[in-house]
Amino acid sequence: MRRLLASLLLLPLAGCGPDQGSEQQQAALAAFATVQKVFQHPRCQNCHIPGDSPLQFEAGLPHEMGVVRGEDGKGAAGLPCAACHAEANPPASYGPHAPPGAPHWSLPPAAHKMAWIGLPANELCEIIKDKSRNGDRDFAALIKHVSEDKLVLWGWNPGGTRAPVPVAHDEFVAQFKLWADAGGPCPAAGS
């Protein structure tokens, strides 16, 4: 019995460090901090709103034109987002405050608002990976969305005097994949 106890006590000294799952979990949680930084930047959260009126500018001010989401997220009848927001940013000659543009400019639809303004990390994490609240996207679809969607990519090329998302897109996607590949662990409440 003493030999068994002694051998068990010596296992940590024999190179058996923390288990790999724990290390992967910590790396994934650190990666999620980058995901959170991007999702809660004005380029993203101005359209991921709890109400029905988009926000604008770095300060997240109410949209000046009084526009609303509409059921499909593309604006109300008579005032669709596309009335001002084209398929691409306008030329610089239009001035620094011209309405920006990207393909399918819109908010998330009313059924899946995906609002994350002011959410703590654990709640944001749960919303992102919850298919009933994220537009029915699994991790593969989420990765495709953040990697390729032209409206998402607009955040890194917002035009005018708007600040782009402060994390390089390829770094963001790599961190998103790291988090997703670990099963999307969420930070503990209050962390």
Backbone as JSON, one array per atom type, in Angstrom:
{
  "sequence": "MRRLLASLLLLPLAGCGPDQGSEQQQAALAAFATVQKVFQHPRCQNCHIPGDSPLQFEAGLPHEMGVVRGEDGKGAAGLPCAACHAEANPPASYGPHAPPGAPHWSLPPAAHKMAWIGLPANELCEIIKDKSRNGDRDFAALIKHVSEDKLVLWGWNPGGTRAPVPVAHDEFVAQFKLWADAGGPCPAAGS",
  "N": [[0.83, -1.19, 0.0], [1.98, 1.19, 0.81], [3.89, 1.55, -1.22], [2.26, 1.9, -3.44], [0.95, 4.31, -2.75], [3.2, 5.99, -2.63], [4.1, 5.87, -5.27], [1.93, 7.07, -6.56], [2.1, 9.64, -5.51], [4.46, 10.48, -6.66], [3.88, 10.7, -9.35], [3.16, 13.33, -10.43], [5.69, 14.47, -10.44], [6.98, 13.03, -12.32], [6.59, 14.06, -14.81], [3.95, 14.27, -15.5], [1.9, 16.58, -16.13], [-0.65, 19.18, -15.96], [-3.8, 18.09, -17.26], [-4.34, 17.61, -20.79], [-6.82, 18.37, -21.8], [-7.62, 20.37, -20.08], [-5.72, 22.35, -20.65], [-6.39, 22.84, -23.34], [-8.94, 23.81, -22.96], [-8.42, 26.18, -21.53], [-6.98, 27.59, -23.48], [-8.98, 27.85, -25.39], [-10.84, 29.42, -24.01], [-9.33, 31.75, -23.73], [-9.16, 32.38, -26.42], [-11.82, 32.96, -26.89], [-12.04, 35.42, -25.66], [-10.97, 37.13, -27.57], [-12.87, 36.78, -29.59], [-15.09, 37.9, -28.3], [-14.21, 40.56, -28.07], [-14.29, 41.38, -30.74], [-17.02, 40.9, -31.48], [-18.3, 42.66, -29.77], [-17.51, 45.14, -30.61], [-18.17, 48.39, -32.02], [-18.53, 48.13, -34.85], [-19.8, 45.72, -35.13], [-21.72, 45.4, -33.03], [-23.47, 47.55, -33.37], [-25.45, 46.79, -35.09], [-26.35, 44.47, -33.99], [-28.58, 44.44, -31.99], [-30.7, 44.93, -29.09], [-33.2, 46.12, -29.35], [-35.26, 47.53, -31.94], [-34.17, 49.46, -33.56], [-31.39, 50.38, -35.39], [-28.01, 51.22, -34.42], [-25.44, 53.77, -34.66], [-22.18, 55.06, -35.52], [-19.16, 55.34, -33.5], [-19.95, 55.72, -30.89], [-22.34, 54.43, -30.69], [-24.87, 55.63, -31.26], [-28.41, 56.34, -31.62], [-29.81, 55.52, -34.8], [-29.91, 58.07, -37.18], [-31.96, 58.41, -39.09], [-34.27, 57.31, -38.18], [-34.87, 54.66, -38.75], [-36.09, 51.25, -38.75], [-35.89, 47.76, -37.79], [-37.65, 45.81, -39.1], [-39.39, 42.79, -40.04], [-37.76, 40.96, -41.47], [-35.28, 42.0, -41.04], [-34.33, 43.83, -42.84], [-35.23, 46.4, -42.82], [-38.1, 48.59, -42.56], [-41.18, 48.41, -44.43], [-41.21, 50.56, -47.17], [-39.04, 51.98, -46.24], [-36.45, 50.58, -46.67], [-33.26, 49.21, -45.67], [-31.54, 49.2, -47.85], [-32.23, 51.48, -49.22], [-30.53, 53.53, -48.59], [-28.09, 52.32, -48.04], [-25.77, 50.93, -50.04], [-24.43, 48.25, -52.13], [-21.73, 48.39, -51.68], [-19.13, 50.33, -50.09], [-19.37, 53.85, -50.62], [-17.56, 55.96, -53.0], [-14.7, 57.81, -51.83], [-15.03, 60.48, -52.47], [-17.63, 61.1, -51.86], [-17.66, 61.93, -49.3], [-16.79, 61.78, -45.75], [-18.87, 60.85, -44.14], [-20.78, 59.51, -45.57], [-23.39, 57.13, -46.21], [-22.4, 53.88, -45.38], [-21.68, 50.8, -47.19], [-22.43, 47.39, -48.03], [-22.81, 44.06, -49.33], [-26.1, 42.77, -48.94], [-26.94, 44.52, -46.82], [-28.13, 44.78, -43.62], [-29.99, 44.18, -40.58], [-29.89, 41.53, -38.12], [-32.66, 39.26, -38.5], [-35.91, 39.8, -36.97], [-36.71, 37.54, -35.51], [-34.34, 36.4, -34.69], [-32.52, 38.18, -33.15], [-29.97, 38.32, -32.07], [-28.67, 39.96, -30.15], [-26.1, 41.62, -28.5], [-25.13, 43.74, -27.01], [-23.54, 45.04, -24.26], [-23.58, 42.61, -22.92], [-22.36, 40.23, -20.55], [-19.41, 38.16, -20.85], [-20.0, 35.36, -20.58], [-22.77, 35.18, -21.2], [-22.87, 36.25, -23.79], [-21.35, 34.33, -25.13], [-23.02, 32.05, -24.86], [-25.24, 32.85, -26.42], [-24.1, 33.11, -28.98], [-23.5, 30.47, -29.72], [-25.91, 29.14, -29.54], [-28.19, 27.59, -31.4], [-30.91, 28.13, -31.59], [-31.03, 30.8, -31.22], [-29.21, 31.98, -32.91], [-29.75, 32.05, -35.61], [-29.92, 29.46, -36.51], [-27.38, 28.27, -36.83], [-24.7, 26.0, -36.85], [-21.4, 25.22, -35.52], [-19.74, 25.0, -37.82], [-21.18, 26.48, -39.73], [-21.18, 28.96, -38.45], [-18.44, 29.56, -38.48], [-18.02, 29.75, -41.23], [-19.69, 31.96, -41.7], [-18.4, 34.09, -40.22], [-16.01, 34.09, -41.54], [-16.44, 34.49, -44.31], [-18.74, 36.0, -45.0], [-19.82, 38.85, -46.65], [-20.93, 41.14, -45.5], [-20.13, 40.88, -42.83], [-17.36, 40.98, -43.25], [-17.14, 43.63, -43.98], [-16.75, 45.04, -41.63], [-14.03, 45.24, -41.29], [-13.29, 46.96, -43.21], [-14.62, 49.59, -43.13], [-14.92, 52.07, -44.35], [-15.0, 55.69, -44.98], [-14.5, 57.71, -42.1], [-14.65, 55.8, -40.2], [-13.61, 53.59, -37.63], [-11.98, 50.52, -38.13], [-12.64, 47.09, -37.14], [-10.64, 46.21, -34.37], [-9.02, 43.93, -34.37], [-7.09, 41.89, -36.42], [-8.59, 40.37, -39.28], [-7.9, 37.71, -40.08], [-6.67, 36.78, -37.76], [-8.81, 36.95, -35.95], [-10.59, 35.03, -37.09], [-9.01, 32.73, -36.81], [-8.88, 32.57, -34.0], [-11.59, 32.29, -33.44], [-12.08, 29.79, -34.62], [-10.39, 28.19, -33.03], [-11.67, 28.39, -30.56], [-14.21, 27.3, -31.27], [-13.47, 24.72, -32.14], [-12.83, 23.55, -29.76], [-15.24, 23.03, -28.73], [-16.62, 25.26, -27.99], [-16.37, 26.47, -25.32], [-17.68, 28.32, -22.57], [-16.94, 31.28, -20.71], [-16.89, 31.46, -17.11], [-19.63, 32.79, -15.23], [-19.38, 36.19, -14.41], [-16.69, 36.37, -14.9]],
  "CA": [[0.0, 0.0, 0.0], [2.88, 2.35, 0.85], [4.49, 1.71, -2.54], [1.23, 2.47, -4.31], [0.81, 5.73, -2.4], [4.42, 6.7, -3.02], [4.13, 6.02, -6.73], [0.93, 8.06, -6.92], [2.6, 10.96, -5.14], [5.56, 10.85, -7.55], [3.43, 10.89, -10.72], [3.33, 14.7, -10.95], [7.1, 14.76, -10.63], [7.47, 12.25, -13.45], [6.25, 14.71, -16.07], [2.5, 14.29, -15.73], [1.41, 17.91, -15.76], [-2.1, 19.33, -16.08], [-4.27, 17.32, -18.41], [-4.39, 18.37, -22.03], [-8.14, 18.96, -21.94], [-7.62, 21.62, -19.32], [-4.94, 23.33, -21.42], [-7.2, 23.19, -24.5], [-10.05, 24.62, -22.44], [-7.89, 27.51, -21.22], [-6.66, 28.25, -24.76], [-10.26, 28.19, -26.02], [-11.41, 30.56, -23.27], [-8.54, 32.92, -24.13], [-9.59, 32.7, -27.79], [-13.14, 33.59, -26.83], [-11.86, 36.84, -25.31], [-10.81, 37.83, -28.85], [-14.19, 36.75, -30.23], [-15.91, 38.89, -27.6], [-13.72, 41.9, -28.43], [-14.79, 41.69, -32.08], [-18.48, 40.95, -31.5], [-18.8, 43.82, -29.03], [-17.0, 46.37, -31.21], [-19.28, 49.08, -32.7], [-18.81, 47.66, -36.21], [-20.7, 44.56, -35.05], [-22.86, 45.52, -32.12], [-24.44, 48.57, -33.79], [-26.55, 46.1, -35.77], [-26.78, 43.36, -33.13], [-29.22, 45.29, -30.99], [-31.86, 44.31, -28.44], [-34.43, 46.76, -29.82], [-35.51, 47.41, -33.37], [-33.56, 50.58, -34.28], [-29.94, 50.22, -35.39], [-27.17, 52.29, -33.87], [-24.4, 54.2, -35.59], [-20.98, 55.73, -35.01], [-18.42, 54.65, -32.44], [-20.68, 55.86, -29.62], [-23.57, 53.66, -30.71], [-26.01, 56.54, -31.17], [-29.56, 55.89, -32.43], [-29.72, 55.84, -36.23], [-30.52, 59.38, -37.4], [-33.11, 58.42, -40.0], [-35.42, 56.69, -37.54], [-35.18, 53.38, -39.39], [-36.34, 50.12, -37.86], [-35.45, 46.45, -38.24], [-38.55, 45.05, -39.96], [-39.39, 41.35, -39.71], [-36.65, 40.25, -42.1], [-34.04, 42.69, -40.71], [-33.92, 44.69, -43.95], [-35.92, 47.67, -42.71], [-39.56, 48.6, -42.67], [-41.73, 48.66, -45.77], [-41.12, 51.97, -47.5], [-37.71, 52.5, -45.88], [-35.51, 49.48, -46.49], [-31.86, 49.6, -45.46], [-30.93, 49.4, -49.16], [-32.55, 52.8, -49.75], [-29.34, 54.37, -48.38], [-26.89, 51.49, -47.97], [-25.55, 50.22, -51.29], [-23.7, 46.99, -52.09], [-20.33, 48.67, -51.35], [-18.9, 51.68, -49.59], [-19.3, 54.82, -51.72], [-16.23, 56.53, -53.2], [-14.29, 58.81, -50.83], [-15.53, 61.8, -52.89], [-18.96, 61.31, -51.26], [-17.44, 62.48, -47.96], [-16.49, 60.78, -44.72], [-20.06, 60.38, -43.42], [-21.76, 58.92, -46.5], [-23.82, 55.82, -45.71], [-21.55, 52.78, -45.83], [-22.41, 49.76, -47.88], [-21.93, 46.02, -48.18], [-23.9, 43.21, -49.8], [-27.21, 42.42, -48.05], [-26.91, 45.37, -45.62], [-29.33, 44.54, -42.83], [-29.86, 43.72, -39.21], [-30.43, 40.18, -38.02], [-34.12, 39.3, -38.5], [-36.56, 39.97, -35.66], [-36.78, 36.26, -34.81], [-33.0, 36.06, -34.19], [-31.87, 39.49, -33.02], [-28.56, 38.14, -31.72], [-28.25, 41.2, -29.48], [-25.06, 41.38, -27.49], [-24.65, 44.98, -26.4], [-23.44, 45.04, -22.81], [-23.66, 41.29, -22.29], [-21.11, 39.66, -20.03], [-18.82, 37.16, -21.74], [-20.68, 34.06, -20.54], [-24.05, 35.27, -21.9], [-22.55, 36.41, -25.21], [-20.91, 33.01, -25.58], [-24.19, 31.17, -24.98], [-26.06, 33.29, -27.56], [-23.41, 32.84, -30.24], [-23.54, 29.06, -30.09], [-27.26, 28.6, -29.39], [-28.82, 27.59, -32.72], [-32.26, 28.72, -31.54], [-30.9, 32.27, -31.14], [-28.17, 32.49, -33.81], [-30.11, 31.84, -37.0], [-29.8, 28.03, -36.79], [-26.02, 27.99, -37.31], [-23.79, 25.18, -36.05], [-20.07, 25.83, -35.54], [-19.25, 25.11, -39.2], [-21.87, 27.61, -40.36], [-20.68, 30.18, -37.8], [-17.09, 29.83, -39.0], [-18.22, 30.25, -42.61], [-20.26, 33.31, -41.6], [-17.41, 35.09, -39.81], [-14.88, 34.03, -42.47], [-16.72, 34.81, -45.7], [-19.89, 36.87, -45.25], [-19.32, 40.18, -47.05], [-21.36, 42.14, -44.53], [-19.22, 40.72, -41.7], [-16.05, 41.48, -43.68], [-17.2, 45.1, -44.04], [-16.24, 45.56, -40.36], [-12.58, 45.48, -41.4], [-13.14, 47.97, -44.25], [-15.88, 50.31, -42.99], [-14.97, 53.3, -45.15], [-15.11, 56.98, -44.29], [-13.6, 57.88, -40.95], [-15.0, 54.76, -39.22], [-12.53, 52.7, -37.21], [-12.26, 49.1, -38.38], [-12.5, 46.18, -36.01], [-9.23, 46.33, -33.99], [-8.32, 42.64, -34.44], [-6.99, 41.48, -37.82], [-9.62, 39.38, -39.6], [-7.38, 36.34, -40.04], [-6.47, 36.43, -36.34], [-10.14, 36.72, -35.39], [-11.1, 33.75, -37.58], [-8.22, 31.67, -36.17], [-9.31, 32.47, -32.6], [-12.95, 31.76, -33.46], [-11.95, 28.35, -34.89], [-9.81, 27.55, -31.84], [-12.77, 28.31, -29.58], [-15.22, 26.37, -31.78], [-12.93, 23.36, -32.17], [-12.84, 23.04, -28.37], [-16.62, 22.85, -28.32], [-17.23, 26.55, -27.62], [-16.55, 26.65, -23.88], [-18.03, 29.68, -22.14], [-16.35, 31.72, -19.43], [-17.79, 31.42, -15.96], [-20.32, 34.05, -14.95], [-18.61, 37.14, -13.6], [-15.24, 36.39, -15.19]],
  "C": [[0.87, 1.25, 0.0], [3.5, 2.61, -0.51], [3.49, 2.35, -3.52], [1.04, 3.95, -4.03], [2.02, 6.53, -2.83], [4.47, 6.9, -4.53], [3.09, 7.03, -7.2], [1.39, 9.47, -6.61], [3.7, 11.43, -6.09], [5.11, 11.09, -8.99], [3.56, 12.32, -11.22], [4.79, 15.05, -11.2], [7.67, 14.04, -11.83], [7.04, 12.83, -14.79], [4.77, 14.69, -16.4], [1.97, 15.62, -15.24], [-0.1, 17.97, -15.86], [-2.59, 18.59, -17.32], [-4.49, 18.22, -19.62], [-5.75, 19.02, -22.24], [-8.23, 20.29, -21.23], [-6.86, 22.71, -20.07], [-5.73, 23.79, -22.65], [-8.35, 24.11, -24.09], [-9.57, 26.04, -22.16], [-7.56, 28.29, -22.49], [-7.96, 28.69, -25.45], [-10.92, 29.38, -25.32], [-10.65, 31.85, -23.59], [-8.92, 33.35, -25.54], [-10.94, 33.39, -27.78], [-13.03, 35.06, -26.44], [-11.67, 37.68, -26.57], [-12.13, 37.89, -29.59], [-15.08, 37.82, -29.61], [-15.5, 40.31, -27.99], [-14.25, 42.32, -29.79], [-16.3, 41.86, -32.06], [-19.02, 42.19, -30.77], [-18.15, 45.14, -29.45], [-18.16, 47.06, -31.93], [-19.56, 48.59, -34.12], [-19.78, 46.48, -36.2], [-21.93, 44.87, -34.2], [-23.83, 46.63, -32.49], [-25.63, 47.96, -34.53], [-27.07, 44.91, -34.97], [-27.36, 43.98, -31.86], [-30.4, 44.59, -30.33], [-33.2, 44.88, -28.92], [-34.6, 46.57, -31.31], [-34.94, 48.57, -34.18], [-32.05, 50.44, -34.22], [-29.25, 51.43, -34.78], [-26.14, 52.67, -34.91], [-23.3, 54.93, -34.85], [-20.34, 54.93, -33.88], [-19.19, 54.66, -31.12], [-21.98, 55.07, -29.6], [-24.81, 54.52, -30.53], [-27.18, 55.99, -31.98], [-29.41, 56.36, -33.88], [-30.52, 57.12, -36.5], [-31.8, 59.35, -38.23], [-34.34, 57.75, -39.4], [-35.82, 55.36, -38.17], [-35.4, 52.3, -38.34], [-36.0, 48.82, -38.58], [-36.35, 45.85, -39.33], [-38.41, 43.56, -39.64], [-38.17, 40.63, -40.25], [-35.29, 40.89, -41.8], [-33.58, 43.67, -41.77], [-34.63, 46.02, -43.96], [-37.42, 47.52, -42.87], [-39.98, 48.81, -44.12], [-41.68, 50.17, -46.02], [-39.78, 52.6, -47.13], [-36.75, 51.34, -45.61], [-34.09, 50.0, -46.3], [-31.19, 49.96, -46.8], [-31.27, 50.74, -49.79], [-31.34, 53.73, -49.62], [-28.04, 53.57, -48.45], [-26.77, 50.63, -49.21], [-24.78, 48.92, -51.05], [-22.22, 47.15, -51.72], [-20.23, 50.07, -50.77], [-18.84, 52.65, -50.78], [-17.87, 55.33, -51.88], [-15.95, 57.6, -52.13], [-14.82, 60.2, -51.18], [-16.92, 62.09, -52.34], [-18.86, 61.91, -49.86], [-17.32, 61.4, -46.91], [-17.72, 60.2, -44.02], [-21.14, 59.84, -44.35], [-22.16, 57.55, -45.96], [-22.92, 54.71, -46.25], [-22.37, 51.72, -46.54], [-21.66, 48.44, -47.93], [-23.09, 45.18, -48.68], [-24.84, 42.82, -48.65], [-27.15, 43.19, -46.71], [-28.22, 45.18, -44.86], [-28.97, 44.28, -41.39], [-30.22, 42.24, -39.19], [-31.97, 40.27, -38.0], [-34.69, 39.34, -37.09], [-36.58, 38.68, -34.85], [-35.45, 35.85, -34.19], [-32.17, 37.33, -34.07], [-30.37, 39.38, -32.74], [-27.98, 39.4, -31.09], [-27.19, 40.89, -28.44], [-24.44, 42.64, -26.89], [-24.68, 44.82, -24.88], [-23.52, 43.68, -22.14], [-22.33, 40.89, -21.69], [-20.67, 38.51, -20.93], [-19.59, 35.84, -21.74], [-22.01, 34.09, -21.29], [-23.84, 35.44, -23.41], [-22.18, 35.06, -25.81], [-22.1, 32.08, -25.81], [-25.06, 31.55, -26.18], [-25.4, 32.9, -28.87], [-23.58, 31.39, -30.66], [-24.91, 28.41, -29.98], [-28.0, 28.71, -30.73], [-30.22, 28.19, -32.72], [-32.21, 30.24, -31.49], [-29.91, 32.83, -32.15], [-28.5, 32.28, -35.29], [-29.91, 30.4, -37.46], [-28.43, 27.65, -37.35], [-25.27, 27.08, -36.33], [-22.4, 25.83, -36.15], [-19.53, 25.98, -36.96], [-19.89, 26.3, -39.91], [-21.43, 28.94, -39.75], [-19.31, 30.55, -38.34], [-17.18, 30.36, -40.43], [-18.73, 31.69, -42.59], [-19.19, 34.35, -41.25], [-16.21, 35.14, -40.75], [-15.18, 34.66, -43.82], [-17.83, 35.82, -45.95], [-19.41, 38.29, -45.51], [-19.79, 41.29, -46.12], [-20.49, 42.07, -43.27], [-17.85, 41.31, -42.07], [-16.0, 43.0, -43.77], [-16.62, 45.71, -42.77], [-14.75, 45.88, -40.39], [-12.28, 46.49, -42.49], [-14.39, 48.85, -44.25], [-16.0, 51.61, -43.78], [-15.13, 54.55, -44.31], [-14.09, 57.09, -43.18], [-13.88, 56.84, -39.87], [-13.79, 53.89, -38.9], [-12.89, 51.26, -37.53], [-12.18, 48.3, -37.08], [-11.01, 46.11, -35.66], [-8.42, 45.04, -34.0], [-8.26, 42.26, -35.92], [-7.97, 40.34, -38.1], [-9.08, 37.95, -39.53], [-7.11, 35.87, -38.62], [-7.81, 36.12, -35.67], [-10.67, 35.35, -35.81], [-10.32, 32.6, -36.92], [-8.65, 31.48, -34.71], [-10.73, 31.9, -32.51], [-12.91, 30.24, -33.68], [-11.38, 27.62, -33.68], [-10.88, 27.35, -30.78], [-13.8, 27.27, -30.01], [-14.72, 24.93, -31.74], [-12.86, 22.73, -30.78], [-14.25, 22.84, -27.85], [-17.3, 24.12, -27.85], [-17.42, 26.72, -26.12], [-16.83, 28.12, -23.54], [-17.35, 30.03, -20.84], [-17.38, 31.6, -18.31], [-18.45, 32.78, -15.78], [-19.44, 34.92, -14.06], [-17.13, 37.15, -13.9], [-14.93, 37.26, -16.37]]
}
